[in-house]
């Protein structure tokens, strides 16, 4: 049952640019995070959890939302796409399984350790540099949502293999970004975001899937002029 539900959520989300999806059981995630990051109880310890994210496939949808003048182009779009996908995927089932949705920007007590969840579900490898590295797209992904559904989830997912060597890749770039310290004001923010971009650029995996310049400026500097 979980395979059918997860596949339908993935299919519908991909149409809206949320094109990355993986599944695991709630207990496997809850076992590796602090209590305040655990997912909500929907009725069974090994409930299905679907983690959702995107590659650069989301960008055309964000660009359209910016052109319409939407106040929150990314989060509003993702929330709508995921919510509608979950509703449609569960509608044919009777009784309809209970579902709980959590999104990346949500504060405690609804916050989810999405990077750790992606690692547990086998979607992406959580590197020591805190990048989530997808085996195809590399670090050029974003994690957007988690869905907990009251059906039995899968058996534990085998650990994802490290696709790169951080000691010679993103590790030194991360040290340079940290050494610069937190930005003091907008001027330093505009200057230092390129250091954090450098951490991603240092990863050898997925370079063909790097965000284009307009998408990079939007996400790192809040620049909407190229969108």
Secondary structure as the mmCIF struct_conf table of DSSP 4:
data_model
#
loop_
_struct_conf.conf_type_id
_struct_conf.id
_struct_conf.beg_label_comp_id
_struct_conf.beg_label_asym_id
_struct_conf.beg_label_seq_id
_struct_conf.end_label_comp_id
_struct_conf.end_label_asym_id
_struct_conf.end_label_seq_id
HELX_RH_AL_P HELX_RH_AL_P1 UNK A 2 UNK A 15
TURN_TY1_P TURN_TY1_P1 UNK A 16 UNK A 17
STRN STRN1 UNK A 20 UNK A 25
HELX_RH_AL_P HELX_RH_AL_P2 UNK A 26 UNK A 30
TURN_TY1_P TURN_TY1_P2 UNK A 31 UNK A 32
BEND BEND1 UNK A 33 UNK A 33
HELX_RH_3T_P HELX_RH_3T_P1 UNK A 35 UNK A 37
HELX_LH_PP_P HELX_LH_PP_P1 UNK A 38 UNK A 41
BEND BEND2 UNK A 43 UNK A 43
TURN_TY1_P TURN_TY1_P3 UNK A 45 UNK A 46
STRN STRN2 UNK A 47 UNK A 54
BEND BEND3 UNK A 55 UNK A 55
HELX_RH_3T_P HELX_RH_3T_P2 UNK A 56 UNK A 58
HELX_RH_AL_P HELX_RH_AL_P3 UNK A 59 UNK A 68
TURN_TY1_P TURN_TY1_P4 UNK A 69 UNK A 69
TURN_TY1_P TURN_TY1_P5 UNK A 71 UNK A 72
HELX_RH_AL_P HELX_RH_AL_P4 UNK A 73 UNK A 91
TURN_TY1_P TURN_TY1_P6 UNK A 92 UNK A 92
BEND BEND4 UNK A 93 UNK A 95
HELX_LH_PP_P HELX_LH_PP_P2 UNK A 96 UNK A 98
STRN STRN3 UNK A 99 UNK A 103
TURN_TY1_P TURN_TY1_P7 UNK A 104 UNK A 105
HELX_LH_PP_P HELX_LH_PP_P3 UNK A 106 UNK A 107
TURN_TY1_P TURN_TY1_P8 UNK A 108 UNK A 109
BEND BEND5 UNK A 110 UNK A 110
HELX_RH_AL_P HELX_RH_AL_P5 UNK A 114 UNK A 120
TURN_TY1_P TURN_TY1_P9 UNK A 121 UNK A 122
BEND BEND6 UNK A 123 UNK A 124
STRN STRN4 UNK A 125 UNK A 126
TURN_TY1_P TURN_TY1_P10 UNK A 128 UNK A 129
BEND BEND7 UNK A 130 UNK A 130
STRN STRN5 UNK A 132 UNK A 133
STRN STRN6 UNK A 134 UNK A 134
TURN_TY1_P TURN_TY1_P11 UNK A 135 UNK A 137
STRN STRN7 UNK A 138 UNK A 138
TURN_TY1_P TURN_TY1_P12 UNK A 139 UNK A 139
STRN STRN8 UNK A 142 UNK A 152
HELX_LH_PP_P HELX_LH_PP_P4 UNK A 154 UNK A 154
BEND BEND8 UNK A 155 UNK A 155
HELX_LH_PP_P HELX_LH_PP_P5 UNK A 156 UNK A 162
BEND BEND9 UNK A 164 UNK A 164
TURN_TY1_P TURN_TY1_P13 UNK A 166 UNK A 169
HELX_RH_AL_P HELX_RH_AL_P6 UNK A 170 UNK A 179
TURN_TY1_P TURN_TY1_P14 UNK A 180 UNK A 180
BEND BEND10 UNK A 182 UNK A 182
BEND BEND11 UNK A 185 UNK A 185
HELX_RH_AL_P HELX_RH_AL_P7 UNK A 186 UNK A 201
TURN_TY1_P TURN_TY1_P15 UNK A 202 UNK A 202
TURN_TY1_P TURN_TY1_P16 UNK A 205 UNK A 206
HELX_RH_3T_P HELX_RH_3T_P3 UNK A 207 UNK A 209
HELX_LH_PP_P HELX_LH_PP_P6 UNK A 210 UNK A 212
HELX_RH_AL_P HELX_RH_AL_P8 UNK A 213 UNK A 221
TURN_TY1_P TURN_TY1_P17 UNK A 225 UNK A 226
#
